[in-house]
């Protein structure tokens, strides 16, 4: 089967890019012929010209349409798998696929179809105004991007996509990462029969033989970008309150801003896959303190693959992802979102009881093996893409 994968990379390499790269590799390994239509936003925000180009292209990208026409004409895909289209590809490419009779399957990584920023977040707390009101005005009203031009651009491109029904009319299937995410799309008017859930998966990596320099062992771990929506500062405050405990943060701050930390905290910076495996293996447990719902926090899976449990907020998909469906047991601890006192209580509960942390870690690993193993998820993806291509051929046998 010939699959065209479409994605606009973000400014810096993210978990979404990692998922796209892994999917492409897996699809090729399964014997499919895969082509990429890929653009990048790297450095686009650093210049006025780049910002203006992104502003306009996010609404309607002429160059994106040219690239799509060429790909459809030269590659003749059986199915198109889209990921992020903003800003340099844009939803304007989708009618071209429909006209060519090629089914489109979208991997929905976040909430951007119903929230201009994709986060459902405003002023450090979940916000669903755009979903509930059915429009994007509040993105500009509250300046959700903390940049008027960017907030306007985000609101406009979502408004155009919604009013033209670019996604609803031209995407044949929306594959959400979680049931929570799927329900948000359904609430926004996306048909139940056009949505399904296929979770993320990871490639398990064995840790290096030697410990990471300056990190030590047996600590409270955090993995992710050091930015407000991720809630890293909440965990940092817990660390300040408890100098007797050790904390390690794997990740880099947004915009490279300096972060002051107490003596019991070490910032380990960006880690490659094998270093990250060592980081998980040496941690007592992992904390994912996100203020936002998150799309699908792969830290939960990565930690579980190393028999480490997580502490996470009780919102979004976290409760579902951390529950063993067979027995209904939680495989970690949940805290009240953005509540430092409750987070502190949960962190110290596991820090002071290694036996309990280890037991939850084993449960998390069991849940991971039942629901999120790479082979199982890949099989679901492959089956879905093949069925979409076959259904389209049967419905339009003379197409193309």
Phi and psi in degrees as a GROMACS rama.xvg file:
@    title "Ramachandran Plot"
@    xaxis  label "Phi"
@    yaxis  label "Psi"
@TYPE xy
-101.108  120.365  UNK-2
-120.163  126.771  UNK-3
-100.555  116.839  UNK-4
-99.8151  128.078  UNK-5
-119.873  125.616  UNK-6
-157.267  137.685  UNK-7
-101.934  110.99  UNK-8
-63.0696  150.477  UNK-9
-81.006  -179.883  UNK-10
-62.1883  -36.7189  UNK-11
-128.527  154.072  UNK-12
-59.9059  128.195  UNK-13
-126.157  177.435  UNK-14
-60.7201  -32.1474  UNK-15
-65.1773  -42.8325  UNK-16
-61.8686  -39.651  UNK-17
-61.8381  -39.9966  UNK-18
-65.1752  -43.236  UNK-19
-61.6302  -46.4888  UNK-20
-61.059  -41.6605  UNK-21
-67.0431  -41.9023  UNK-22
-62.0207  -43.6302  UNK-23
-61.276  -45.4653  UNK-24
-61.4575  -42.2056  UNK-25
-68.5542  -39.5637  UNK-26
-64.6747  -39.4323  UNK-27
-66.2073  -42.4752  UNK-28
-63.1722  -28.0372  UNK-29
-80.9985  2.86226  UNK-30
97.1553  6.61875  UNK-31
-85.0815  152.466  UNK-32
-94.1432  120.193  UNK-33
-120.174  131.977  UNK-34
-119.008  153.297  UNK-35
-116.371  134.655  UNK-36
-112.478  105.06  UNK-37
-137.067  133.675  UNK-38
-128.958  171.344  UNK-39
-134.775  143.911  UNK-40
-97.6319  7.09146  UNK-41
-55.1688  127.211  UNK-42
69.8367  0.348382  UNK-43
-64.3069  -31.6471  UNK-44
-81.3101  -6.31013  UNK-45
-84.0552  -10.8789  UNK-46
-131.429  156.449  UNK-47
-63.9942  -41.1223  UNK-48
-61.2744  -43.0629  UNK-49
-63.3567  -40.1601  UNK-50
-66.5123  -40.8848  UNK-51
-66.7165  -42.6064  UNK-52
-60.5267  -44.9996  UNK-53
-64.1108  -39.0542  UNK-54
-58.2055  -50.5058  UNK-55
-73.9111  -42.594  UNK-56
-66.0689  -32.2653  UNK-57
-62.71  -27.9793  UNK-58
-82.9497  -45.2354  UNK-59
-159.978  108.725  UNK-60
-99.3917  109.891  UNK-61
-66.91  -40.8958  UNK-62
-67.8984  -34.7975  UNK-63
-63.2193  -41.2184  UNK-64
-65.5122  -40.2738  UNK-65
-61.6794  -43.1254  UNK-66
-64.5643  -38.7263  UNK-67
-68.397  -42.7547  UNK-68
-57.6026  -44.2934  UNK-69
-63.6492  -44.0206  UNK-70
-64.044  -42.7489  UNK-71
-65.4329  -39.3527  UNK-72
-71.8878  -40.8142  UNK-73
-91.1197  -33.9108  UNK-74
-94.3366  -28.7406  UNK-75
51.2108  61.7515  UNK-76
-68.3107  152.913  UNK-77
-83.9524  -26.6327  UNK-78
-154.699  147.642  UNK-79
-111.672  127.942  UNK-80
-111.013  108.493  UNK-81
-99.0904  150.994  UNK-82
-122.685  -109.822  UNK-83
-89.9915  130.912  UNK-84
-105.657  -5.59474  UNK-85
-100.774  144.527  UNK-86
-99.1272  -13.8623  UNK-87
-93.4343  1.91827  UNK-88
-110.608  -54.4678  UNK-89
73.8504  155.427  UNK-90
-64.4673  -9.07204  UNK-91
-63.5685  -15.1733  UNK-92
-80.1357  -18.9344  UNK-93
-66.0708  -41.0108  UNK-94
-60.3235  -26.0241  UNK-95
-64.312  -38.8603  UNK-96
-66.7594  -42.3608  UNK-97
-63.6  -42.7957  UNK-98
-62.3708  -35.2537  UNK-99
-79.8857  -6.74405  UNK-100
76.8497  24.0235  UNK-101
-102.736  123.993  UNK-102
-66.7052  145.965  UNK-103
-117.155  125.503  UNK-104
-114.884  125.423  UNK-105
-103.89  128.773  UNK-106
-87.4595  113.376  UNK-107
-92.8571  102.695  UNK-108
-85.9805  -24.2234  UNK-109
-145.485  -155.251  UNK-110
-111.147  22.1276  UNK-111
-65.7547  -22.0065  UNK-112
-65.2276  -24.5607  UNK-113
-126.788  -0.736793  UNK-114
-139.426  119.864  UNK-115
-53.4397  -36.5218  UNK-116
-84.3495  -16.3115  UNK-117
81.6929  3.02237  UNK-118
-111.268  -17.6622  UNK-119
52.5153  49.2278  UNK-120
-139.505  135.003  UNK-121
-147.604  129.022  UNK-122
53.8937  40.5447  UNK-123
78.9493  11.9561  UNK-124
-141.371  152.172  UNK-125
-56.0559  138.385  UNK-126
-139.61  127.621  UNK-127
-119.823  27.5974  UNK-128
-55.4489  -45.5592  UNK-129
-66.244  -33.9982  UNK-130
-69.1911  -46.9247  UNK-131
-69.7376  -34.662  UNK-132
-88.2427  -16.148  UNK-133
75.4397  18.2117  UNK-134
-148.997  179.269  UNK-135
-112.768  11.8565  UNK-136
-60.3146  -36.3134  UNK-137
-68.19  -20.1  UNK-138
-61.5101  -41.5061  UNK-139
-79.5819  -40.8599  UNK-140
-56.5986  -44.1306  UNK-141
-98.7161  4.05546  UNK-142
48.9979  57.6836  UNK-143
-61.1316  -24.2397  UNK-144
-92.2887  2.19983  UNK-145
55.9168  30.7257  UNK-146
-157.641  113.622  UNK-147
-58.8911  -43.9884  UNK-148
-63.7135  -43.7211  UNK-149
-68.5315  -41.7843  UNK-150
-62.468  -39.4881  UNK-151
-64.9349  -44.2426  UNK-152
-62.1366  -43.7683  UNK-153
-63.511  -42.7935  UNK-154
-66.0204  -42.7255  UNK-155
-64.7544  -44.7869  UNK-156
-66.7846  -35.2414  UNK-157
-68.7379  -38.0627  UNK-158
-63.4208  -45.7679  UNK-159
-62.3817  -44.5471  UNK-160
-62.7978  -38.4363  UNK-161
-69.9346  -46.6366  UNK-162
-70.4088  -33.5025  UNK-163
-84.9812  -6.55949  UNK-164
55.2676  37.7532  UNK-165
-57.4436  -42.1707  UNK-166
-81.1846  -49.027  UNK-167
-62.2339  -36.0565  UNK-168
-89.1213  -18.7966  UNK-169
-118.996  -8.53248  UNK-170
-101.86  126.385  UNK-171
-81.8265  -29.7691  UNK-172
-151.529  131.941  UNK-173
-104.591  114.496  UNK-174
-97.8781  104.58  UNK-175
-85.8931  156.747  UNK-176
-83.3434  -25.594  UNK-177
-141.804  160.717  UNK-178
-67.0169  -33.2953  UNK-179
-58.8086  -46.9391  UNK-180
-63.5393  -42.7443  UNK-181
-59.8888  -42.298  UNK-182
-65.2276  -31.7217  UNK-183
-67.5978  -38.7243  UNK-184
-66.6138  -42.1523  UNK-185
-61.9474  -40.124  UNK-186
-63.4991  -26.7428  UNK-187
-89.2076  3.84335  UNK-188
101.221  5.60692  UNK-189
-79.6466  130.273  UNK-190
-63.0015  141.989  UNK-191
-58.3471  -38.4202  UNK-192
-74.1978  -8.81293  UNK-193
-107.031  10.2748  UNK-194
-127.054  143.791  UNK-195
-151.781  169.195  UNK-196
-111.337  124.712  UNK-197
-130.913  112.081  UNK-198
-73.3222  169.98  UNK-199
-72.288  163.253  UNK-200
-143.367  173.374  UNK-201
-135.926  163.671  UNK-202
-98.8892  114.675  UNK-203
-66.3763  131.015  UNK-204
-119.578  131.515  UNK-205
-75.0758  142.689  UNK-206
-68.6364  155.893  UNK-207
-65.5884  159.188  UNK-208
-71.1728  -27.7113  UNK-209
-108.08  146.854  UNK-210
-63.5962  157.617  UNK-211
-68.3366  140.926  UNK-212
-62.8368  136.717  UNK-213
68.3956  5.18145  UNK-214
-101.051  -30.9372  UNK-215
70.0079  -156.175  UNK-216
-139.036  163.932  UNK-217
60.3608  81.0381  UNK-218
-147.619  166.503  UNK-219
-81.3458  123.364  UNK-220
-106.095  149.621  UNK-221
-134.226  134.099  UNK-222
-129.344  122.266  UNK-223
149.644  175.926  UNK-224
-65.3941  141.509  UNK-225
-89.6769  79.7168  UNK-226
-137.585  163.025  UNK-227
-57.691  -44.9801  UNK-228
-64.0655  -23.9327  UNK-229
-80.2497  -13.4362  UNK-230
72.3343  19.7308  UNK-231
-59.9403  -31.3226  UNK-232
-66.3493  -26.7472  UNK-233
-64.9743  -43.9817  UNK-234
-69.1349  -33.0435  UNK-235
-63.1263  -37.7626  UNK-236
-67.6632  -38.0899  UNK-237
-61.1451  -40.2962  UNK-238
-63.0202  -38.7945  UNK-239
-64.2273  -33.8138  UNK-240
-76.0646  -18.5137  UNK-241
-132.515  77.4858  UNK-242
-64.9255  -13.6951  UNK-243
-77.7496  -14.3985  UNK-244
-103.601  154.19  UNK-245
-105.02  138.199  UNK-246
-130.067  139.707  UNK-247
-132.657  135.509  UNK-248
-117.8  120.183  UNK-249
-104.237  113.902  UNK-250
149.897  170.566  UNK-251
-120.486  150.447  UNK-252
-75.4438  151.1  UNK-253
-66.4528  137.66  UNK-254
61.7235  19.03  UNK-255
55.8053  30.9695  UNK-256
-73.9952  147.988  UNK-257
-74.2206  142.012  UNK-258
-125.719  125.69  UNK-259
-86.969  131.6  UNK-260
-130.111  151.073  UNK-261
-72.1549  171.841  UNK-262
-66.2988  -22.3906  UNK-263
-89.2063  10.3114  UNK-264
-120.239  135.948  UNK-265
-125.439  132.042  UNK-266
-93.85  114.207  UNK-267
-90.607  -6.10387  UNK-268
71.8888  -165.556  UNK-269
-73.2675  134.803  UNK-270
-120.392  140.107  UNK-271
-75.39  178.218  UNK-272
-61.1649  -41.2241  UNK-273
-74.4566  -36.0261  UNK-274
-65.3362  -40.1352  UNK-275
-65.3426  -36.9275  UNK-276
-61.286  -40.8465  UNK-277
-64.0125  -38.9661  UNK-278
-61.0067  -47.0395  UNK-279
-63.5988  -44.2075  UNK-280
-63.2068  -32.1127  UNK-281
-88.3372  -12.1165  UNK-282
-79.3966  153.056  UNK-283
-78.5629  -40.0129  UNK-284
-163.104  170.332  UNK-285
-117.664  142.602  UNK-286
-114.056  129.711  UNK-287
-118.349  87.0043  UNK-288
-90.423  30.841  UNK-289
-53.5105  132.593  UNK-290
-74.6821  -30.1654  UNK-291
-91.5372  168.587  UNK-292
-65.3227  -32.3648  UNK-293
71.4854  153.339  UNK-294
-82.0371  -67.2658  UNK-295
-150.698  98.5403  UNK-296
-70.3903  103.476  UNK-297
-66.8674  -15.3668  UNK-298
-57.8378  -32.006  UNK-299
-61.0087  -43.9294  UNK-300
-72.4166  -42.8623  UNK-301
-62.1072  -42.5332  UNK-302
-63.9025  -45.9767  UNK-303
-62.562  -34.8272  UNK-304
-65.8944  -17.6487  UNK-305
-109.465  21.9126  UNK-306
59.6463  38.3747  UNK-307
-117.105  133.493  UNK-308
-87.2714  170.777  UNK-309
-127.567  153.223  UNK-310
-109.025  126.862  UNK-311
-143.41  163.807  UNK-312
-73.1897  150.976  UNK-313
-87.9522  62.0265  UNK-314
-152.655  174.257  UNK-315
60.1909  -141.32  UNK-316
-90.9066  -1.70149  UNK-317
-54.5213  -50.0934  UNK-318
-58.333  -40.1976  UNK-319
-67.3906  -46.9907  UNK-320
-65.8974  -26.2579  UNK-321
-98.7414  14.129  UNK-322
-113.702  130.693  UNK-323
-74.5196  114.996  UNK-324
-66.0449  -26.0741  UNK-325
-73.1117  -35.9225  UNK-326
-122.225  -2.73431  UNK-327
73.2499  12.1782  UNK-328
-87.7809  140.601  UNK-329
-72.3032  141.407  UNK-330
-106.509  25.041  UNK-331
-176.378  -159.486  UNK-332
-122.338  145.666  UNK-333
-114.434  142.64  UNK-334
-125.488  161.623  UNK-335
-65.6778  126.696  UNK-336
-52.3069  130.732  UNK-337
64.2006  10.876  UNK-338
-94.5507  101.289  UNK-339
-62.5215  -39.1815  UNK-340
-62.9963  -43.1703  UNK-341
-69.5022  -38.5196  UNK-342
-62.0086  -43.0839  UNK-343
-58.2847  -45.3648  UNK-344
-59.4266  -44.9884  UNK-345
-68.653  -40.4202  UNK-346
-62.4529  -46.5489  UNK-347
-72.6511  -27.2999  UNK-348
-59.8986  -44.1944  UNK-349
-82.2637  -32.5381  UNK-350
-63.7213  -36.1822  UNK-351
-88.1461  2.05614  UNK-352
-142.918  81.2278  UNK-353
-61.7618  -34.0848  UNK-354
-60.1091  -43.2042  UNK-355
-66.2679  -41.6577  UNK-356
-61.857  -42.5862  UNK-357
-65.8325  -39.3721  UNK-358
-64.543  -43.45  UNK-359
-65.8367  -33.8812  UNK-360
-62.2864  -40.0388  UNK-361
-67.5298  -37.5651  UNK-362
-64.7431  -40.9172  UNK-363
-62.3389  -40.5223  UNK-364
-64.3248  -39.8099  UNK-365
-63.1297  -42.6978  UNK-366
-63.5746  -40.7744  UNK-367
-60.7968  -44.2019  UNK-368
-70.017  -29.5768  UNK-369
-76.9217  -34.2209  UNK-370
-116.345  -26.9024  UNK-371
-127.458  19.4152  UNK-372
-65.1286  144.06  UNK-373
-59.4076  -44.1933  UNK-374
-61.1621  -40.7314  UNK-375
-67.4228  -44.6009  UNK-376
-67.2156  -42.0984  UNK-377
-61.0088  -40.2096  UNK-378
-62.7131  -39.2051  UNK-379
-64.7059  -42.6212  UNK-380
-64.0941  -47.5462  UNK-381
-61.5581  -43.3908  UNK-382
-63.614  -40.943  UNK-383
-63.73  -47.4653  UNK-384
-64.7356  -41.2642  UNK-385
-63.98  -41.7027  UNK-386
-65.7408  -40.0695  UNK-387
-63.5638  -43.0586  UNK-388
-64.9274  -43.1394  UNK-389
-67.4693  -41.7839  UNK-390
-61.5755  -38.5632  UNK-391
-67.1914  -40.0182  UNK-392
-64.3365  -40.7368  UNK-393
-68.7818  -34.1068  UNK-394
-75.3162  -31.8739  UNK-395
-133.06  72.8265  UNK-396
-64.0772  -20.2922  UNK-397
-99.3229  1.61233  UNK-398
-62.8364  143.87  UNK-399
